[in-house]
Amino acid sequence: MPKFMDVHHGMHGITDEALRAAHQADLDIQDDEGVDFQRAWGDPDSGMVWCVSEAPSADAVKRIHERTGHPATEVYPVPVEV
Amino acid sequence: MPKFMDVHHGMHGITDEALRAAHQADLDIQDDEGVDFQRAWGDPDSGMVWCVSEAPSADAVKRIHERTGHPATEVYPVPVEV
């Protein structure tokens, strides 16, 4: 299944607890779109968050993030990885 | 050790082989700055590449990437992770 990197802006002050809650909200409904959210990293100062997922499409990733209230600013396919 | 997400722009057409070679070049000299590059993902269409590392500082990450010829556009600390 294709892999994606999605990018969120504006999540200033994000905490471990808040990121875990947001990630869990995604996990709770990801099966609806066949998405598998794997990892997420956040920078409280810049408000940036990145998530790596496997999904049928970028739109599937976007729909899950929109439904859980933290829409991704950008979703990129990442077919290349080391 | 702090973790960082660095972002590269302009790497259009990046292949698995090219990303592996770039990553290996970083690994070869990363000890000079105490950096540990862990993973990297690339999107050949947008030319974006992201790397996750552990390092003493963002500047240490930048210096390694500059010396190996693929300077990072941005380096963010990512103290928050799931």
Backbone of each chain as nested JSON, in Angstrom:
{
  "chains": [
    {"id": "A", "residues": [
      {"number": 1, "name": "MET", "atoms": {"N": [0.863, -1.188, 0.0], "CA": [0.0, 0.0, 0.0], "C": [0.903, 1.243, 0.0]}},
      {"number": 2, "name": "PRO", "atoms": {"N": [0.522, 2.305, -0.716], "CA": [1.355, 3.51, -0.753], "C": [1.55, 4.141, 0.622]}},
      {"number": 3, "name": "LYS", "atoms": {"N": [2.689, 4.766, 0.789], "CA": [3.004, 5.448, 2.04], "C": [2.874, 6.954, 1.826]}},
      {"number": 4, "name": "PHE", "atoms": {"N": [2.465, 7.659, 2.884], "CA": [2.26, 9.114, 2.8], "C": [2.893, 9.816, 3.996]}},
      {"number": 5, "name": "MET", "atoms": {"N": [3.347, 11.058, 3.726], "CA": [3.784, 11.965, 4.785], "C": [2.803, 13.127, 4.786]}},
      {"number": 6, "name": "ASP", "atoms": {"N": [2.101, 13.321, 5.887], "CA": [1.238, 14.495, 5.927], "C": [1.775, 15.513, 6.916]}},
      {"number": 7, "name": "VAL", "atoms": {"N": [1.49, 16.764, 6.593], "CA": [2.07, 17.893, 7.319], "C": [0.942, 18.768, 7.856]}},
      {"number": 8, "name": "HIS", "atoms": {"N": [1.025, 19.077, 9.143], "CA": [0.064, 19.972, 9.789], "C": [0.786, 21.237, 10.235]}},
      {"number": 9, "name": "HIS", "atoms": {"N": [0.136, 22.364, 10.056], "CA": [0.648, 23.635, 10.559], "C": [-0.27, 24.138, 11.675]}},
      {"number": 10, "name": "GLY", "atoms": {"N": [0.245, 25.008, 12.498], "CA": [-0.597, 25.699, 13.473], "C": [-0.873, 24.942, 14.757]}},
      {"number": 11, "name": "MET", "atoms": {"N": [-0.149, 23.823, 14.99], "CA": [-0.398, 23.061, 16.223], "C": [0.588, 23.495, 17.31]}},
      {"number": 12, "name": "HIS", "atoms": {"N": [0.649, 24.818, 17.516], "CA": [1.57, 25.378, 18.507], "C": [1.224, 24.873, 19.9]}},
      {"number": 13, "name": "GLY", "atoms": {"N": [2.258, 24.578, 20.669], "CA": [2.072, 24.14, 22.041], "C": [1.642, 22.693, 22.184]}},
      {"number": 14, "name": "ILE", "atoms": {"N": [1.688, 21.943, 21.063], "CA": [1.269, 20.532, 21.117], "C": [2.097, 19.778, 22.173]}},
      {"number": 15, "name": "THR", "atoms": {"N": [1.398, 18.987, 22.977], "CA": [2.057, 18.195, 24.022], "C": [2.048, 16.722, 23.609]}},
      {"number": 16, "name": "ASP", "atoms": {"N": [2.833, 15.93, 24.323], "CA": [2.82, 14.478, 24.098], "C": [1.4, 13.946, 24.231]}},
      {"number": 17, "name": "GLU", "atoms": {"N": [0.721, 14.41, 25.281], "CA": [-0.636, 13.937, 25.565], "C": [-1.603, 14.317, 24.432]}},
      {"number": 18, "name": "ALA", "atoms": {"N": [-1.491, 15.555, 23.961], "CA": [-2.388, 16.03, 22.892], "C": [-2.111, 15.299, 21.584]}},
      {"number": 19, "name": "LEU", "atoms": {"N": [-0.834, 15.059, 21.297], "CA": [-0.5, 14.346, 20.047], "C": [-0.993, 12.903, 20.131]}},
      {"number": 20, "name": "ARG", "atoms": {"N": [-0.827, 12.311, 21.312], "CA": [-1.291, 10.926, 21.489], "C": [-2.816, 10.852, 21.325]}},
      {"number": 21, "name": "ALA", "atoms": {"N": [-3.525, 11.827, 21.884], "CA": [-4.994, 11.852, 21.763], "C": [-5.425, 12.042, 20.309]}},
      {"number": 22, "name": "ALA", "atoms": {"N": [-4.745, 12.94, 19.606], "CA": [-5.079, 13.184, 18.193], "C": [-4.813, 11.928, 17.366]}},
      {"number": 23, "name": "HIS", "atoms": {"N": [-3.672, 11.294, 17.636], "CA": [-3.298, 10.073, 16.909], "C": [-4.314, 8.955, 17.197]}},
      {"number": 24, "name": "GLN", "atoms": {"N": [-4.712, 8.858, 18.456], "CA": [-5.677, 7.806, 18.823], "C": [-7.026, 8.033, 18.146]}},
      {"number": 25, "name": "ALA", "atoms": {"N": [-7.425, 9.297, 18.036], "CA": [-8.687, 9.612, 17.344], "C": [-8.628, 9.155, 15.887]}},
      {"number": 26, "name": "ASP", "atoms": {"N": [-7.447, 9.344, 15.256], "CA": [-7.258, 8.862, 13.88], "C": [-7.331, 7.331, 13.835]}},
      {"number": 27, "name": "LEU", "atoms": {"N": [-6.634, 6.691, 14.767], "CA": [-6.609, 5.22, 14.78], "C": [-8.016, 4.653, 14.937]}},
      {"number": 28, "name": "ASP", "atoms": {"N": [-8.836, 5.354, 15.723], "CA": [-10.177, 4.846, 16.034], "C": [-11.061, 4.737, 14.79]}},
      {"number": 29, "name": "ILE", "atoms": {"N": [-10.818, 5.593, 13.791], "CA": [-11.688, 5.576, 12.597], "C": [-10.937, 5.261, 11.304]}},
      {"number": 30, "name": "GLN", "atoms": {"N": [-9.626, 4.991, 11.388], "CA": [-8.833, 4.833, 10.163], "C": [-9.294, 3.659, 9.304]}},
      {"number": 31, "name": "ASP", "atoms": {"N": [-9.886, 2.637, 9.934], "CA": [-10.338, 1.475, 9.154], "C": [-11.436, 1.845, 8.164]}},
      {"number": 32, "name": "ASP", "atoms": {"N": [-12.171, 2.911, 8.445], "CA": [-13.227, 3.353, 7.522], "C": [-12.667, 3.663, 6.133]}},
      {"number": 33, "name": "GLU", "atoms": {"N": [-11.391, 4.07, 6.095], "CA": [-10.772, 4.468, 4.823], "C": [-9.59, 3.565, 4.457]}},
      {"number": 34, "name": "GLY", "atoms": {"N": [-9.365, 2.515, 5.258], "CA": [-8.245, 1.615, 4.981], "C": [-6.887, 2.255, 5.202]}},
      {"number": 35, "name": "VAL", "atoms": {"N": [-6.824, 3.232, 6.114], "CA": [-5.572, 3.935, 6.407], "C": [-4.897, 3.3, 7.62]}},
      {"number": 36, "name": "ASP", "atoms": {"N": [-3.559, 3.313, 7.622], "CA": [-2.794, 2.823, 8.768], "C": [-1.811, 3.918, 9.184]}},
      {"number": 37, "name": "PHE", "atoms": {"N": [-2.204, 4.718, 10.191], "CA": [-1.313, 5.759, 10.703], "C": [-0.233, 5.108, 11.562]}},
      {"number": 38, "name": "GLN", "atoms": {"N": [1.033, 5.434, 11.281], "CA": [2.129, 4.705, 11.917], "C": [2.891, 5.52, 12.952]}},
      {"number": 39, "name": "ARG", "atoms": {"N": [3.333, 6.711, 12.56], "CA": [4.142, 7.519, 13.472], "C": [3.76, 8.975, 13.307]}},
      {"number": 40, "name": "ALA", "atoms": {"N": [4.036, 9.763, 14.343], "CA": [3.809, 11.206, 14.245], "C": [4.84, 11.918, 15.118]}},
      {"number": 41, "name": "TRP", "atoms": {"N": [5.269, 13.088, 14.642], "CA": [6.262, 13.904, 15.342], "C": [5.761, 15.337, 15.384]}},
      {"number": 42, "name": "GLY", "atoms": {"N": [6.005, 16.033, 16.489], "CA": [5.539, 17.409, 16.591], "C": [6.563, 18.344, 17.179]}},
      {"number": 43, "name": "ASP", "atoms": {"N": [6.477, 19.601, 16.727], "CA": [7.319, 20.681, 17.245], "C": [6.404, 21.751, 17.834]}},
      {"number": 44, "name": "PRO", "atoms": {"N": [6.283, 21.824, 19.161], "CA": [5.373, 22.782, 19.803], "C": [5.689, 24.232, 19.443]}},
      {"number": 45, "name": "ASP", "atoms": {"N": [6.96, 24.553, 19.2], "CA": [7.34, 25.945, 18.934], "C": [6.868, 26.421, 17.556]}},
      {"number": 46, "name": "SER", "atoms": {"N": [7.118, 25.616, 16.534], "CA": [6.714, 26.025, 15.172], "C": [5.271, 25.641, 14.877]}},
      {"number": 47, "name": "GLY", "atoms": {"N": [4.716, 24.717, 15.69], "CA": [3.356, 24.247, 15.447], "C": [3.247, 23.231, 14.321]}},
      {"number": 48, "name": "MET", "atoms": {"N": [4.391, 22.686, 13.899], "CA": [4.405, 21.692, 12.823], "C": [4.211, 20.286, 13.39]}},
      {"number": 49, "name": "VAL", "atoms": {"N": [3.43, 19.477, 12.68], "CA": [3.299, 18.05, 13.004], "C": [3.384, 17.269, 11.694]}},
      {"number": 50, "name": "TRP", "atoms": {"N": [4.096, 16.146, 11.721], "CA": [4.213, 15.253, 10.568], "C": [3.714, 13.871, 10.964]}},
      {"number": 51, "name": "CYS", "atoms": {"N": [2.963, 13.241, 10.052], "CA": [2.503, 11.868, 10.273], "C": [2.905, 11.012, 9.078]}},
      {"number": 52, "name": "VAL", "atoms": {"N": [3.345, 9.801, 9.354], "CA": [3.59, 8.808, 8.307], "C": [2.468, 7.779, 8.366]}},
      {"number": 53, "name": "SER", "atoms": {"N": [1.924, 7.472, 7.2], "CA": [0.847, 6.487, 7.131], "C": [0.978, 5.628, 5.88]}},
      {"number": 54, "name": "GLU", "atoms": {"N": [0.276, 4.505, 5.886], "CA": [0.032, 3.753, 4.667], "C": [-1.453, 3.899, 4.38]}},
      {"number": 55, "name": "ALA", "atoms": {"N": [-1.785, 4.145, 3.106], "CA": [-3.179, 4.428, 2.787], "C": [-3.441, 4.173, 1.313]}},
      {"number": 56, "name": "PRO", "atoms": {"N": [-4.716, 3.97, 0.953], "CA": [-5.043, 3.776, -0.465], "C": [-4.8, 5.041, -1.283]}},
      {"number": 57, "name": "SER", "atoms": {"N": [-4.901, 6.226, -0.657], "CA": [-4.731, 7.485, -1.386], "C": [-4.493, 8.62, -0.402]}},
      {"number": 58, "name": "ALA", "atoms": {"N": [-3.997, 9.735, -0.934], "CA": [-3.819, 10.937, -0.109], "C": [-5.175, 11.44, 0.391]}},
      {"number": 59, "name": "ASP", "atoms": {"N": [-6.202, 11.311, -0.45], "CA": [-7.532, 11.771, -0.044], "C": [-8.062, 10.984, 1.151]}},
      {"number": 60, "name": "ALA", "atoms": {"N": [-7.742, 9.695, 1.201], "CA": [-8.172, 8.876, 2.348], "C": [-7.537, 9.416, 3.631]}},
      {"number": 61, "name": "VAL", "atoms": {"N": [-6.251, 9.753, 3.557], "CA": [-5.555, 10.323, 4.724], "C": [-6.222, 11.636, 5.125]}},
      {"number": 62, "name": "LYS", "atoms": {"N": [-6.488, 12.484, 4.129], "CA": [-7.102, 13.791, 4.406], "C": [-8.464, 13.636, 5.073]}},
      {"number": 63, "name": "ARG", "atoms": {"N": [-9.258, 12.7, 4.553], "CA": [-10.618, 12.552, 5.108], "C": [-10.589, 12.138, 6.574]}},
      {"number": 64, "name": "ILE", "atoms": {"N": [-9.689, 11.234, 6.933], "CA": [-9.6, 10.825, 8.348], "C": [-9.199, 12.016, 9.214]}},
      {"number": 65, "name": "HIS", "atoms": {"N": [-8.159, 12.736, 8.786], "CA": [-7.682, 13.875, 9.582], "C": [-8.753, 14.963, 9.693]}},
      {"number": 66, "name": "GLU", "atoms": {"N": [-9.544, 15.144, 8.629], "CA": [-10.605, 16.159, 8.691], "C": [-11.685, 15.744, 9.688]}},
      {"number": 67, "name": "ARG", "atoms": {"N": [-12.057, 14.471, 9.643], "CA": [-13.123, 13.999, 10.54], "C": [-12.718, 14.092, 12.0]}},
      {"number": 68, "name": "THR", "atoms": {"N": [-11.424, 13.957, 12.286], "CA": [-10.982, 13.999, 13.683], "C": [-10.595, 15.419, 14.107]}},
      {"number": 69, "name": "GLY", "atoms": {"N": [-10.798, 16.393, 13.197], "CA": [-10.655, 17.789, 13.614], "C": [-9.267, 18.373, 13.509]}},
      {"number": 70, "name": "HIS", "atoms": {"N": [-8.344, 17.66, 12.866], "CA": [-7.012, 18.257, 12.662], "C": [-6.593, 18.011, 11.213]}},
      {"number": 71, "name": "PRO", "atoms": {"N": [-7.212, 18.786, 10.292], "CA": [-6.926, 18.607, 8.867], "C": [-5.45, 18.811, 8.532]}},
      {"number": 72, "name": "ALA", "atoms": {"N": [-4.954, 17.998, 7.622], "CA": [-3.561, 18.131, 7.171], "C": [-3.48, 19.26, 6.159]}},
      {"number": 73, "name": "THR", "atoms": {"N": [-2.422, 20.069, 6.271], "CA": [-2.193, 21.145, 5.314], "C": [-1.738, 20.565, 3.975]}},
      {"number": 74, "name": "GLU", "atoms": {"N": [-0.889, 19.56, 4.045], "CA": [-0.368, 18.912, 2.832], "C": [-0.263, 17.405, 3.087]}},
      {"number": 75, "name": "VAL", "atoms": {"N": [-0.498, 16.621, 2.044], "CA": [-0.272, 15.173, 2.111], "C": [0.564, 14.782, 0.896]}},
      {"number": 76, "name": "TYR", "atoms": {"N": [1.745, 14.218, 1.132], "CA": [2.657, 13.839, 0.052], "C": [2.801, 12.325, -0.004]}},
      {"number": 77, "name": "PRO", "atoms": {"N": [2.767, 11.739, -1.202], "CA": [3.165, 10.338, -1.316], "C": [4.673, 10.247, -1.083]}},
      {"number": 78, "name": "VAL", "atoms": {"N": [5.126, 9.213, -0.395], "CA": [6.575, 9.031, -0.198], "C": [6.958, 7.615, -0.634]}},
      {"number": 79, "name": "PRO", "atoms": {"N": [7.024, 7.424, -1.964], "CA": [7.358, 6.101, -2.489], "C": [8.823, 5.727, -2.26]}},
      {"number": 80, "name": "VAL", "atoms": {"N": [9.637, 6.721, -1.887], "CA": [11.069, 6.51, -1.69], "C": [11.368, 6.604, -0.198]}},
      {"number": 81, "name": "GLU", "atoms": {"N": [12.114, 5.626, 0.317], "CA": [12.352, 5.578, 1.775], "C": [13.647, 4.838, 2.083]}},
      {"number": 82, "name": "VAL", "atoms": {"N": [14.357, 5.334, 3.096], "CA": [15.484, 4.55, 3.642], "C": [15.364, 4.529, 5.147]}}
    ]},
    {"id": "B", "residues": [
      {"number": 1, "name": "MET", "atoms": {"N": [18.949, 12.15, 23.722], "CA": [19.412, 13.186, 22.776], "C": [18.19, 13.714, 22.026]}},
      {"number": 2, "name": "PRO", "atoms": {"N": [18.147, 15.019, 21.747], "CA": [16.992, 15.585, 21.034], "C": [16.803, 14.966, 19.654]}},
      {"number": 3, "name": "LYS", "atoms": {"N": [15.548, 14.914, 19.234], "CA": [15.214, 14.392, 17.912], "C": [14.853, 15.565, 17.002]}},
      {"number": 4, "name": "PHE", "atoms": {"N": [15.152, 15.416, 15.708], "CA": [14.898, 16.476, 14.727], "C": [14.246, 15.912, 13.476]}},
      {"number": 5, "name": "MET", "atoms": {"N": [13.417, 16.765, 12.854], "CA": [12.863, 16.48, 11.533], "C": [13.448, 17.521, 10.596]}},
      {"number": 6, "name": "ASP", "atoms": {"N": [14.188, 17.083, 9.597], "CA": [14.663, 18.078, 8.635], "C": [13.973, 17.886, 7.297]}},
      {"number": 7, "name": "VAL", "atoms": {"N": [13.82, 19.008, 6.605], "CA": [13.028, 19.066, 5.388], "C": [13.904, 19.594, 4.254]}},
      {"number": 8, "name": "HIS", "atoms": {"N": [13.891, 18.883, 3.141], "CA": [14.611, 19.288, 1.937], "C": [13.605, 19.576, 0.839]}},
      {"number": 9, "name": "HIS", "atoms": {"N": [13.869, 20.638, 0.083], "CA": [13.064, 20.957, -1.098], "C": [13.93, 20.771, -2.339]}},
      {"number": 10, "name": "GLY", "atoms": {"N": [13.276, 20.607, -3.467], "CA": [13.996, 20.635, -4.741], "C": [14.647, 19.33, -5.145]}},
      {"number": 11, "name": "MET", "atoms": {"N": [14.328, 18.219, -4.437], "CA": [14.944, 16.936, -4.806], "C": [14.016, 16.165, -5.759]}},
      {"number": 12, "name": "HIS", "atoms": {"N": [13.591, 16.852, -6.793], "CA": [12.673, 16.246, -7.772], "C": [13.324, 15.046, -8.445]}},
      {"number": 13, "name": "GLY", "atoms": {"N": [12.549, 14.014, -8.645], "CA": [13.033, 12.823, -9.334], "C": [13.877, 11.912, -8.467]}},
      {"number": 14, "name": "ILE", "atoms": {"N": [13.931, 12.201, -7.169], "CA": [14.75, 11.377, -6.255], "C": [14.323, 9.896, -6.373]}},
      {"number": 15, "name": "THR", "atoms": {"N": [15.324, 9.022, -6.47], "CA": [15.069, 7.577, -6.564], "C": [15.473, 6.916, -5.255]}},
      {"number": 16, "name": "ASP", "atoms": {"N": [15.057, 5.668, -5.101], "CA": [15.476, 4.879, -3.934], "C": [16.995, 4.871, -3.839]}},
      {"number": 17, "name": "GLU", "atoms": {"N": [17.625, 4.633, -4.986], "CA": [19.087, 4.536, -5.029], "C": [19.745, 5.862, -4.623]}},
      {"number": 18, "name": "ALA", "atoms": {"N": [19.209, 6.971, -5.138], "CA": [19.783, 8.286, -4.836], "C": [19.579, 8.646, -3.367]}},
      {"number": 19, "name": "LEU", "atoms": {"N": [18.401, 8.308, -2.834], "CA": [18.146, 8.615, -1.425], "C": [19.047, 7.767, -0.537]}},
      {"number": 20, "name": "ARG", "atoms": {"N": [19.233, 6.51, -0.934], "CA": [20.106, 5.629, -0.145], "C": [21.54, 6.153, -0.172]}},
      {"number": 21, "name": "ALA", "atoms": {"N": [21.993, 6.606, -1.334], "CA": [23.363, 7.138, -1.46], "C": [23.535, 8.406, -0.623]}},
      {"number": 22, "name": "ALA", "atoms": {"N": [22.525, 9.288, -0.652], "CA": [22.595, 10.531, 0.123], "C": [22.614, 10.215, 1.62]}},
      {"number": 23, "name": "HIS", "atoms": {"N": [21.752, 9.273, 2.017], "CA": [21.672, 8.873, 3.427], "C": [23.009, 8.25, 3.868]}},
      {"number": 24, "name": "GLN", "atoms": {"N": [23.578, 7.431, 3.006], "CA": [24.849, 6.778, 3.359], "C": [25.968, 7.805, 3.506]}},
      {"number": 25, "name": "ALA", "atoms": {"N": [25.952, 8.829, 2.654], "CA": [26.961, 9.891, 2.753], "C": [26.85, 10.596, 4.109]}},
      {"number": 26, "name": "ASP", "atoms": {"N": [25.613, 10.796, 4.568], "CA": [25.399, 11.392, 5.895], "C": [25.912, 10.459, 6.993]}},
      {"number": 27, "name": "LEU", "atoms": {"N": [25.562, 9.179, 6.872], "CA": [25.985, 8.207, 7.897], "C": [27.512, 8.155, 8.009]}},
      {"number": 28, "name": "ASP", "atoms": {"N": [28.177, 8.303, 6.854], "CA": [29.636, 8.164, 6.826], "C": [30.35, 9.231, 7.652]}},
      {"number": 29, "name": "ILE", "atoms": {"N": [29.72, 10.41, 7.793], "CA": [30.408, 11.488, 8.533], "C": [29.632, 11.967, 9.765]}},
      {"number": 30, "name": "GLN", "atoms": {"N": [28.48, 11.345, 10.05], "CA": [27.616, 11.86, 11.116], "C": [28.295, 11.844, 12.494]}},
      {"number": 31, "name": "ASP", "atoms": {"N": [29.245, 10.907, 12.696], "CA": [29.915, 10.835, 13.995], "C": [30.712, 12.098, 14.295]}},
      {"number": 32, "name": "ASP", "atoms": {"N": [31.133, 12.818, 13.265], "CA": [31.885, 14.063, 13.469], "C": [31.092, 15.067, 14.297]}},
      {"number": 33, "name": "GLU", "atoms": {"N": [29.749, 14.969, 14.204], "CA": [28.888, 15.931, 14.903], "C": [27.994, 15.247, 15.939]}},
      {"number": 34, "name": "GLY", "atoms": {"N": [28.191, 13.948, 16.135], "CA": [27.367, 13.216, 17.103], "C": [25.917, 13.072, 16.666]}},
      {"number": 35, "name": "VAL", "atoms": {"N": [25.684, 13.051, 15.344], "CA": [24.327, 12.933, 14.804], "C": [24.034, 11.466, 14.483]}},
      {"number": 36, "name": "ASP", "atoms": {"N": [22.765, 11.076, 14.651], "CA": [22.333, 9.721, 14.284], "C": [21.126, 9.853, 13.343]}},
      {"number": 37, "name": "PHE", "atoms": {"N": [21.388, 9.789, 12.043], "CA": [20.297, 9.837, 11.065], "C": [19.586, 8.486, 11.052]}},
      {"number": 38, "name": "GLN", "atoms": {"N": [18.247, 8.525, 11.181], "CA": [17.516, 7.282, 11.382], "C": [16.679, 6.852, 10.184]}},
      {"number": 39, "name": "ARG", "atoms": {"N": [15.852, 7.76, 9.669], "CA": [14.966, 7.405, 8.562], "C": [14.86, 8.588, 7.616]}},
      {"number": 40, "name": "ALA", "atoms": {"N": [14.503, 8.286, 6.38], "CA": [14.266, 9.354, 5.404], "C": [13.191, 8.906, 4.431]}},
      {"number": 41, "name": "TRP", "atoms": {"N": [12.383, 9.866, 3.994], "CA": [11.287, 9.608, 3.055], "C": [11.34, 10.659, 1.967]}},
      {"number": 42, "name": "GLY", "atoms": {"N": [11.029, 10.268, 0.743], "CA": [11.079, 11.232, -0.347], "C": [9.897, 11.127, -1.285]}},
      {"number": 43, "name": "ASP", "atoms": {"N": [9.554, 12.274, -1.858], "CA": [8.499, 12.362, -2.875], "C": [9.123, 12.925, -4.152]}},
      {"number": 44, "name": "PRO", "atoms": {"N": [9.374, 12.07, -5.151], "CA": [10.025, 12.518, -6.385], "C": [9.242, 13.618, -7.102]}},
      {"number": 45, "name": "ASP", "atoms": {"N": [7.92, 13.613, -7.001], "CA": [7.107, 14.591, -7.739], "C": [7.239, 16.002, -7.161]}},
      {"number": 46, "name": "SER", "atoms": {"N": [7.105, 16.12, -5.849], "CA": [7.192, 17.455, -5.232], "C": [8.641, 17.845, -4.937]}},
      {"number": 47, "name": "GLY", "atoms": {"N": [9.543, 16.857, -4.932], "CA": [10.934, 17.132, -4.603], "C": [11.202, 17.291, -3.117]}},
      {"number": 48, "name": "MET", "atoms": {"N": [10.227, 16.872, -2.296], "CA": [10.385, 16.985, -0.843], "C": [11.058, 15.728, -0.286]}},
      {"number": 49, "name": "VAL", "atoms": {"N": [11.942, 15.935, 0.678], "CA": [12.537, 14.829, 1.435], "C": [12.535, 15.209, 2.903]}},
      {"number": 50, "name": "TRP", "atoms": {"N": [12.209, 14.255, 3.761], "CA": [12.207, 14.442, 5.212], "C": [13.149, 13.419, 5.839]}},
      {"number": 51, "name": "CYS", "atoms": {"N": [13.926, 13.866, 6.829], "CA": [14.801, 12.955, 7.574], "C": [14.536, 13.121, 9.059]}},
      {"number": 52, "name": "VAL", "atoms": {"N": [14.516, 12.002, 9.773], "CA": [14.445, 12.016, 11.229], "C": [15.822, 11.643, 11.77]}},
      {"number": 53, "name": "SER", "atoms": {"N": [16.281, 12.434, 12.73], "CA": [17.59, 12.162, 13.33], "C": [17.561, 12.441, 14.824]}},
      {"number": 54, "name": "GLU", "atoms": {"N": [18.551, 11.907, 15.521], "CA": [18.855, 12.352, 16.876], "C": [20.182, 13.093, 16.786]}},
      {"number": 55, "name": "ALA", "atoms": {"N": [20.26, 14.227, 17.468], "CA": [21.461, 15.056, 17.326], "C": [21.589, 15.997, 18.511]}},
      {"number": 56, "name": "PRO", "atoms": {"N": [22.806, 16.5, 18.748], "CA": [22.999, 17.465, 19.834], "C": [22.281, 18.785, 19.558]}},
      {"number": 57, "name": "SER", "atoms": {"N": [22.11, 19.141, 18.277], "CA": [21.483, 20.422, 17.931], "C": [21.041, 20.406, 16.468]}},
      {"number": 58, "name": "ALA", "atoms": {"N": [20.162, 21.347, 16.128], "CA": [19.748, 21.496, 14.725], "C": [20.947, 21.885, 13.861]}},
      {"number": 59, "name": "ASP", "atoms": {"N": [21.841, 22.695, 14.404], "CA": [23.009, 23.111, 13.625], "C": [23.901, 21.919, 13.273]}},
      {"number": 60, "name": "ALA", "atoms": {"N": [23.994, 20.959, 14.181], "CA": [24.796, 19.763, 13.881], "C": [24.196, 19.014, 12.69]}},
      {"number": 61, "name": "VAL", "atoms": {"N": [22.866, 18.895, 12.663], "CA": [22.183, 18.246, 11.534], "C": [22.473, 19.015, 10.246]}},
      {"number": 62, "name": "LYS", "atoms": {"N": [22.343, 20.342, 10.325], "CA": [22.566, 21.179, 9.141], "C": [23.984, 21.03, 8.605]}},
      {"number": 63, "name": "ARG", "atoms": {"N": [24.95, 21.018, 9.524], "CA": [26.348, 20.949, 9.068], "C": [26.629, 19.647, 8.321]}},
      {"number": 64, "name": "ILE", "atoms": {"N": [26.099, 18.53, 8.822], "CA": [26.324, 17.248, 8.123], "C": [25.698, 17.295, 6.734]}},
      {"number": 65, "name": "HIS", "atoms": {"N": [24.437, 17.753, 6.66], "CA": [23.745, 17.792, 5.361], "C": [24.448, 18.743, 4.386]}},
      {"number": 66, "name": "GLU", "atoms": {"N": [24.998, 19.837, 4.91], "CA": [25.716, 20.772, 4.024], "C": [26.987, 20.133, 3.476]}},
      {"number": 67, "name": "ARG", "atoms": {"N": [27.712, 19.452, 4.349], "CA": [28.983, 18.844, 3.916], "C": [28.753, 17.757, 2.869]}},
      {"number": 68, "name": "THR", "atoms": {"N": [27.608, 17.077, 2.92], "CA": [27.351, 15.989, 1.963], "C": [26.606, 16.502, 0.727]}},
      {"number": 69, "name": "GLY", "atoms": {"N": [26.395, 17.822, 0.66], "CA": [25.907, 18.4, -0.586], "C": [24.398, 18.434, -0.754]}},
      {"number": 70, "name": "HIS", "atoms": {"N": [23.656, 18.145, 0.312], "CA": [22.192, 18.269, 0.216], "C": [21.685, 19.007, 1.454]}},
      {"number": 71, "name": "PRO", "atoms": {"N": [21.921, 20.335, 1.48], "CA": [21.524, 21.134, 2.646], "C": [20.021, 21.053, 2.922]}},
      {"number": 72, "name": "ALA", "atoms": {"N": [19.684, 21.011, 4.207], "CA": [18.269, 20.998, 4.599], "C": [17.718, 22.416, 4.53]}},
      {"number": 73, "name": "THR", "atoms": {"N": [16.495, 22.548, 4.034], "CA": [15.835, 23.851, 3.974], "C": [15.415, 24.279, 5.377]}},
      {"number": 74, "name": "GLU", "atoms": {"N": [14.92, 23.313, 6.144], "CA": [14.469, 23.591, 7.509], "C": [14.853, 22.413, 8.394]}},
      {"number": 75, "name": "VAL", "atoms": {"N": [15.172, 22.7, 9.653], "CA": [15.396, 21.647, 10.649], "C": [14.577, 21.996, 11.881]}},
      {"number": 76, "name": "TYR", "atoms": {"N": [13.664, 21.109, 12.262], "CA": [12.781, 21.349, 13.403], "C": [13.094, 20.36, 14.529]}},
      {"number": 77, "name": "PRO", "atoms": {"N": [13.135, 20.836, 15.761], "CA": [13.17, 19.886, 16.877], "C": [11.802, 19.208, 16.966]}},
      {"number": 78, "name": "VAL", "atoms": {"N": [11.768, 17.913, 17.265], "CA": [10.481, 17.223, 17.441], "C": [10.483, 16.501, 18.789]}},
      {"number": 79, "name": "PRO", "atoms": {"N": [10.312, 17.287, 19.86], "CA": [10.32, 16.691, 21.2], "C": [9.086, 15.851, 21.482]}},
      {"number": 80, "name": "VAL", "atoms": {"N": [8.066, 15.995, 20.626], "CA": [6.798, 15.289, 20.83], "C": [6.682, 14.211, 19.747]}},
      {"number": 81, "name": "GLU", "atoms": {"N": [6.331, 12.992, 20.158], "CA": [6.303, 11.873, 19.202], "C": [5.344, 10.787, 19.659]}},
      {"number": 82, "name": "VAL", "atoms": {"N": [4.647, 10.196, 18.704], "CA": [3.881, 8.97, 19.013], "C": [4.185, 7.937, 17.945]}}
    ]}
  ]
}
